[in-house]
Amino acid sequence: MDELEQIGTYVAIGDSFTEGMNDPHPGEADRFRGWADRLAERLAERRPGLRYANLAVRGKLVRQVVAEQVPRAVELEPDLVTFCAGGNDMIRPGADPDALAVVFDDAVRRLRDTGARVVIFTGFDTRGLRTAARIRGKAATYNMHLRAIADRRGCTVVDLWPATAFNDPRAWSEDRLHLSPEGHRRMELRVAETLGLPVTGSWHEPWPPLEPADWLTMRRADVHWARTYLLPWIGRRATGRSSGDGREPKRPTPLPL
């Protein structure tokens, strides 16, 4: 029996990326599936009875994930943990990737002390993302720290910085912040490949040709995005609110799928 077939409990922690926005769960309103659920399903095919918990909540910052989710994850004594956090910090003015890395590192230490295999993620190269190019320098610095933490703590790294397949706009949902269902499907393949799980298909298979939109169509889309997503986000920041306020994890208890 290989290492992956010995996984009894898998716990996913993080923010909206791991919660699964915007990959609707079939038949369940306001509940998302996402790459982590898809990965748990794949693991359960090899390990019947696998227990899976997803503690991730949209909008959470690194310190919130560490304070609210890491202690619970440690209590659950997992065999596998996926841990991704920092994206929400990076898009906020004044974020300090050096200070955040210290917090992240201590959390990884606590998770590794349980004996769990810990998988962490670098951020995407934002140069290819229309709404996030301005944070590229901070993201690169944070990624550097994450790779060093992985080396020091013996973690597995899903390196998304060179993953150019996610530069295609179809990998992202209308809000330009969260992966689309197809983006989540490819992300699960990327994580499974990193873990050494057998997969069919490729996360970086070429996208079908995309007809370029004309200038007016693109500007209309920009206006719609700003009204529907950007202005509400600015409003929440101005009032100290978060999209995750009052929201509980979608799967707080490790249960078989």
C-alpha positions in Angstrom: 0.0 0.0 0.0 1.5 3.4 -1.0 1.5 6.5 1.1 -1.6 8.0 -0.5 -3.6 4.8 0.1 -2.8 5.2 3.8 -4.5 8.6 4.1 -7.4 8.2 6.5 -8.2 11.9 7.1 -7.8 14.8 4.7 -8.3 18.4 6.0 -8.3 21.5 3.7 -7.8 24.9 5.1 -7.7 28.4 3.6 -9.9 30.9 2.0 -12.3 31.1 -1.0 -9.7 29.3 -3.2 -10.1 26.2 -1.1 -13.7 26.7 -0.3 -14.3 26.2 -4.0 -15.8 29.5 -5.2 -17.1 29.7 -8.0 -17.7 26.0 -8.7 -21.3 25.4 -7.9 -22.1 22.1 -6.1 -24.7 20.2 -8.1 -28.1 20.6 -6.5 -27.0 22.7 -3.5 -27.6 26.4 -3.5 -24.7 28.6 -2.1 -22.5 25.6 -1.6 -19.4 25.2 -3.8 -17.5 22.1 -4.8 -14.1 23.3 -5.9 -10.7 21.6 -6.5 -10.4 20.4 -2.8 -13.7 18.5 -2.9 -12.7 17.0 -6.3 -9.3 16.0 -4.9 -11.0 14.3 -1.9 -13.3 12.4 -4.3 -10.2 11.2 -6.2 -8.4 10.1 -3.0 -11.6 8.3 -1.8 -11.5 6.2 -4.9 -8.1 4.8 -3.7 -8.9 4.9 0.0 -12.6 3.9 0.6 -13.8 5.4 3.9 -11.5 8.5 3.6 -12.7 11.2 6.0 -12.6 14.7 4.6 -13.1 18.1 6.2 -13.0 21.5 4.5 -12.5 24.3 7.0 -11.8 27.0 4.4 -14.0 30.2 4.5 -14.1 32.9 1.8 -12.5 36.3 2.6 -10.1 35.0 5.3 -6.7 36.6 5.8 -3.6 34.6 6.7 -3.8 35.4 10.4 -7.5 34.5 10.5 -6.8 31.1 8.9 -4.0 30.5 11.3 -6.1 31.5 14.4 -9.4 29.9 13.4 -8.6 26.9 11.2 -5.1 25.6 12.1 -6.0 24.7 15.8 -9.0 22.7 14.6 -7.0 21.0 11.9 -4.4 20.0 14.5 -7.2 18.5 16.7 -8.4 16.4 13.8 -5.0 14.6 13.5 -5.0 14.5 9.7 -2.8 12.5 7.5 -3.0 15.1 4.7 -3.5 18.9 4.9 -3.7 21.3 2.1 -3.0 24.9 3.2 -3.3 27.9 1.0 -3.6 31.5 2.3 -2.3 34.9 1.5 -4.2 35.9 -1.6 -6.6 38.2 0.3 -3.7 39.8 2.1 -1.8 40.5 -1.1 -4.6 42.5 -2.7 -4.9 44.8 0.3 -2.8 48.0 0.5 0.1 47.7 3.0 0.4 44.0 3.0 3.8 42.8 4.3 4.7 39.5 2.8 7.7 39.1 5.1 5.6 39.4 8.2 2.9 37.1 6.8 5.5 34.5 6.0 6.5 34.3 9.7 2.9 33.6 10.7 2.5 31.1 7.9 5.7 29.3 8.9 4.7 28.8 12.5 1.3 27.4 11.3 3.1 24.9 9.0 5.3 23.9 11.9 2.3 23.1 14.0 0.6 21.1 11.2 3.8 19.1 10.5 4.2 18.3 14.2 1.0 16.2 13.8 2.8 14.0 11.4 0.6 15.1 8.5 1.8 15.5 5.0 1.3 19.3 4.3 0.7 20.7 0.8 1.1 24.4 0.3 0.6 26.6 -2.8 2.5 29.5 -4.3 0.4 32.2 -5.8 -0.3 32.7 -9.5 1.9 35.0 -11.6 -0.4 38.0 -11.6 1.2 39.5 -14.7 -1.3 37.4 -16.7 -4.3 38.4 -14.6 -6.0 41.7 -15.7 -7.1 42.8 -12.2 -4.0 41.8 -10.2 -0.9 42.8 -12.1 -0.2 45.6 -9.6 0.5 43.2 -6.7 3.1 41.1 -8.7 6.1 42.2 -6.7 4.5 41.4 -3.3 3.2 38.1 -4.6 6.7 37.1 -5.8 8.2 37.9 -2.5 5.6 35.9 -0.6 6.1 33.0 -3.0 9.9 33.1 -2.3 9.1 32.7 1.4 6.6 29.9 0.8 9.2 27.9 -1.1 11.7 28.4 1.7 9.2 27.3 4.3 8.4 24.2 2.3 12.1 23.3 2.1 12.6 23.9 5.8 9.5 22.0 7.0 9.4 19.2 4.4 6.2 20.2 2.7 4.9 19.5 -0.8 4.6 22.6 -3.0 2.0 23.1 -5.7 3.8 25.8 -7.7 1.3 27.9 -9.5 3.6 30.8 -10.5 4.6 29.2 -13.8 1.2 27.6 -14.5 0.4 29.6 -17.6 -2.7 27.5 -18.4 -4.5 29.6 -15.8 -3.7 32.8 -17.7 -6.7 32.0 -20.0 -9.7 34.1 -19.0 -11.9 31.0 -19.1 -10.0 29.6 -16.1 -11.6 32.4 -14.1 -15.2 33.3 -13.2 -16.9 36.5 -14.0 -15.6 38.2 -10.8 -12.0 37.8 -12.1 -11.0 36.7 -8.6 -12.1 33.1 -8.3 -11.6 30.1 -10.6 -14.3 28.9 -12.9 -15.6 25.3 -12.8 -13.1 24.5 -15.5 -10.4 26.3 -13.6 -11.2 24.2 -10.5 -11.2 21.0 -12.6 -7.7 21.8 -13.9 -6.5 22.8 -10.5 -7.5 19.5 -9.0 -5.5 17.8 -11.8 -2.6 20.0 -10.9 -2.7 19.1 -7.2 -3.3 15.4 -7.9 -0.3 15.4 -10.3 1.9 17.0 -7.6 0.8 14.4 -5.1 1.6 11.6 -7.5 -2.0 10.5 -8.0 -2.8 8.9 -11.4 -4.9 11.1 -13.5 -6.5 11.1 -17.0 -6.2 14.3 -18.9 -3.9 17.2 -18.3 -4.3 20.4 -16.4 -2.3 22.3 -19.0 -4.0 21.0 -22.1 -4.4 23.7 -24.7 -7.6 25.7 -24.5 -9.8 25.8 -27.6 -9.3 28.9 -29.8 -10.9 32.0 -28.3 -12.3 34.7 -30.6 -10.9 38.1 -29.5 -13.5 40.5 -28.2 -13.8 43.9 -29.7 -12.9 47.0 -27.8 -16.5 48.0 -27.0 -17.4 44.6 -25.7 -14.4 44.6 -23.4 -15.1 48.0 -22.0 -18.7 47.0 -21.3 -17.5 43.9 -19.5 -15.1 46.1 -17.4 -17.9 48.4 -16.4 -20.1 45.5 -15.5 -17.3 43.9 -13.4 -16.6 47.2 -11.6 -20.3 47.7 -10.7 -21.0 44.1 -9.7 -17.8 43.1 -8.0 -15.2 45.9 -7.5 -17.5 48.5 -5.9 -19.0 46.1 -3.4 -15.5 44.9 -2.5 -14.3 48.5 -1.9 -17.5 49.0 0.2 -16.6 46.1 2.4 -13.0 47.2 2.9 -14.2 50.7 3.8 -16.5 49.4 6.5 -14.2 46.7 7.8 -16.5 43.8 6.6 -15.6 40.6 4.8 -17.5 38.2 2.6 -16.8 35.5 5.1 -18.2 37.3 8.2 -20.6 35.0 10.1 -20.0 32.1 7.7 -19.1 28.7 9.0 -17.0 26.1 7.1 -18.9 24.0 4.6 -17.5 20.7 6.0 -16.3 21.3 9.6 -16.2 17.6 10.5 -14.2 14.9 8.8 -16.8 12.6 7.3 -16.7 10.0 4.5 -17.8 11.3 1.1 
